[in-house]
Structure formats: structure tokens, C-alpha cells
Amino acid sequence: MKVLVSGGGTGGHIYPALALIRTIKKHDENSEFLYIGTENGLESKIVPNEQIPFKTINISGFRRKLSFENVKTIYRFLSGVKKATNYIKEFKPDVVIGTGGYVCGPVVYAAAKKGIPTIVHEQNSVPGLTNKFLSKYVDNIAISFEDSAKFFPKEKVVLTGNPRAQEVVQASKKEGKSKISCLGLSDKKKTVLVVGGSRGAKPINDAVLQTLNKWSSKEYQCLYVTGEVHFENIQKEIGESGKVENIVCVPYIHDMPLVLKEVDLIVARAGATTLAEITALGLPSILIPSPYVTNNHQEKNARSLVDVGAAKLILEKEMSAEKLMSEIDHILGNEGVWTKMREGALKIGKQDAGDELYHLIVKHLKQT
Ligand SMILES: CC(=O)N[C@H]1[C@@H](OP(=O)(O)OP(=O)(O)OC[C@H]2O[C@@H](n3ccc(=O)[nH]c3=O)[C@H](O)[C@@H]2O)O[C@H](CO)[C@@H](O)[C@@H]1O
């Protein structure tokens, strides 16, 4: 089958797309793919490295307030539709999948208008503007949180979960162990992963920097991912080697599924793909949602974990180094607390989302 995939901007939209591509390849080794993203998004770095044919269109998002920028956006959308239509004519996909971000707007819209089966994947509990707009035209909306169903036409919604979560669950534990030691961490100590989403988060970095002198006395260690753009500044504080006793600091992790398999606790933003990964694995978490996202959707994402006891929530405005360390101590120092959080996470985690989405795609192919 020929599959056109589009999604971009941040890791939370790109990794589900890549996981889906790998799942389809596993089921159908003759499948062919085209990925449409933007030149500036993270996808332009990640996707070509995966040897997936990659093309771009130029697009930006709508401002919620009246603005001249929106006139430019409409113009970009229409030229995006034209460019996407040309890519579609050339590639002749059997199905088109959008995994979120502005870029999939014109691509999925162009495909739907040509009568090609289309599906969008929504990772969040509150959808963004692009998927809401596309929901009028697509055949199905595959969702990850039950809560998001109410925003879409009922008859089109299918709860599949997030395909990246299945990939993480299936990652090799043995390779995870060797990845952890390659990073310079001990396999004898429990590990806390600190990560501020795919781009890093300055407020989390600021809090972690204030904890540096507290780690040397701990029985556990920290893998601290700063985000590429923040790394240089953090290195100035931590030193060239990126190592303080019990802390290893890196800008980005490319094999995150392997790392997630081997950590005991995660301190993170509440991006939806991260949450799908950790609930599928049953990994306890301390979540500091970004308050700078549309409709405060990260806090809503986070609360669905907190409600089942899988996560502790710290609002950014209430975060401090002391609070962070005391929550980490509380969870890692109490086997019972940790186990309860793990059970809570597993209760809502979905481990087979890639296969579910694949079967949804195949159903459409049978109908055409
Ligand atoms: C600021 C913003 O708009 N964030 C949104 C963006 O977040 P963001 O891109 O940060 O998304 P997520 O936290 O959901 O996912 C990040 C992805 O990147 C991976 N990863 C992260 C760090 C790293 O070093 N290596 C790595 O591989 C994670 O394992 C995960 O697969 O998309 C999410 C999914 O739609 C939304 O819920 C978030 O609100």
C-alpha cells in the first residue's frame, strides 16, 4: 500500500507518525511512504534520517485574535493545498494520515477533496485547531484520550491510542540497559529521567539547576535532558563534561524508547505523546504541564494521569527545587507509592495502538 503521512512541528506529532510507518512496514513489507512536513519543523531533521522520502510545504498557524498574519496564513494554506495536490498526483497514495501540527492541514484537506481515504490522529485530550478543522473532511479521527471524542463528529471517532506507545513497549530491555551505560549511568542505581518535551523547557531547567548540589548524597541518579537549544547555557553551569555526581546531562535523546524502558521515574512536561509512552510502560511520573499551550491542554492531559494515581502534578507557578526533590524522594523512597503509581499508569496505558491504527487503515482500503 502507498501511504502519505504528514505531521510536524514538534516530536509529539512526528514520533507517532514514524511509529505508525514502522508498524505498517511490519505488516506489509512492500508498503511505500511519502512524508510531508515543513522545512523549519523538527521533522526536517528527524524524518530524512529514517530514510523516508520527505517533501515540504510552507505553512503557519492561525492566530486566535484578528490579525494581518491570518491573511498570510490563508494564502499559505491555499498554496499548501496546491503543492500537496501536486505531491498527491505524483505519489498516488491509497490513504493519507495526519498526525497533527499545522502542516497536515493543507495535506489532509487536499487528499480528502480528491476522495482519498483520510485519517487524522489526535494525541491530546483537547484537540488543536488543525484537527478540529480537518474533522469535517476526513473519514476517521483516531483519538488517544476518551475525553477528546466530544470535540469531533461522533460517527468518525475511533479510540486507538498513540502508536508511539506501542513502539516504546516493544523496545528491547537489553538494548535499553546498554544505552543507559553508554550514557555513563550506573545499572546499579535507580534512575530519574528529567525531560521538558521534545524542545526542552527553560523553567524546568532553571529548577533542576538549583538541585545540582543535592544529588551527590542520593542513592539514585538523574538523566537530565535539557533540550538542544538550552544545552550550551546549561553546560556553562554544569561544566563541559555534562557530569555532576549522580547526574548525566545531555541535549537530546534519539533512542528515547530504549531509555524509557530502563528508568524508574520521569519528571516531564505533559505532552500527549510522552504521556502515552509512560502510561503504556507503567512508568510513574511527576508532571509539570506547560501553561503556554492552546487551551491549557497539557494540564488536562496531566490530570487524566493524576486522576488514576499515575502521576504527581506540580503546576509551573508552584514549582521549586525543594518541591521537586521532595516529590522524587517520596516516590523513589517508598516502594508502595511507586507500585501504586505504576498500577495507575498501566490502568490507562494502551499498548497496541500501532496495530489498532493499522487495522483502521486497512479497513478503509478494503472499502475503496
Ligand atoms: C509546547 C507544545 O506545543 N507541546 C506540544 C507538543 O509537545 P512535544 O513535542 O514536547 O510532545 P510530547 O511530549 O507529547 O512528545 C515528545 C516526543 O519526543 C520524544 N523525545 C523527547 C525528548 C528527547 O530528548 N527525545 C525524544 O525522543 C518523546 O519520547 C516523545 O515521543 O506536542 C504534544 C503532542 O501533540 C502536545 O501535547 C504538546 O502540548
The ligand as a Gaussian input file, in Angstrom:
#p B3LYP/6-31G(d) Opt

LIG

0 1
 C        4.835000      23.162000      23.532000
 C        3.888000      22.304000      22.771000
 O        3.107000      22.757000      21.959000
 N        3.931000      20.999000      23.072000
 C        3.063000      20.030000      22.429000
 C        3.928000      19.054000      21.661000
 O        4.875000      18.650000      22.657000
 P        6.170000      17.769000      22.484000
 O        6.677000      17.685000      21.109000
 O        7.105000      18.189000      23.542000
 O        5.436000      16.413000      22.726000
 P        5.382000      15.204000      23.645000
 O        5.904000      15.406000      24.981000
 O        3.996000      14.712000      23.521000
 O        6.322000      14.185000      22.831000
 C        7.697000      14.357000      22.749000
 C        8.243000      13.199000      21.966000
 O        9.604000      13.438000      21.755000
 C       10.356000      12.347000      22.299000
 N       11.627000      12.885000      22.798000
 C       11.661000      13.922000      23.684000
 C       12.867000      14.392000      24.135000
 C       14.062000      13.772000      23.682000
 O       15.186000      14.119000      24.061000
 N       13.976000      12.740000      22.808000
 C       12.792000      12.287000      22.343000
 O       12.756000      11.335000      21.538000
 C        9.469000      11.754000      23.390000
 O        9.843000      10.429000      23.691000
 C        8.110000      11.888000      22.726000
 O        7.903000      10.844000      21.803000
 O        3.139000      18.003000      21.119000
 C        2.327000      17.264000      22.040000
 C        1.568000      16.185000      21.276000
 O        0.650000      16.705000      20.411000
 C        1.421000      18.217000      22.820000
 O        0.684000      17.501000      23.785000
 C        2.276000      19.277000      23.476000
 O        1.482000      20.171000      24.245000

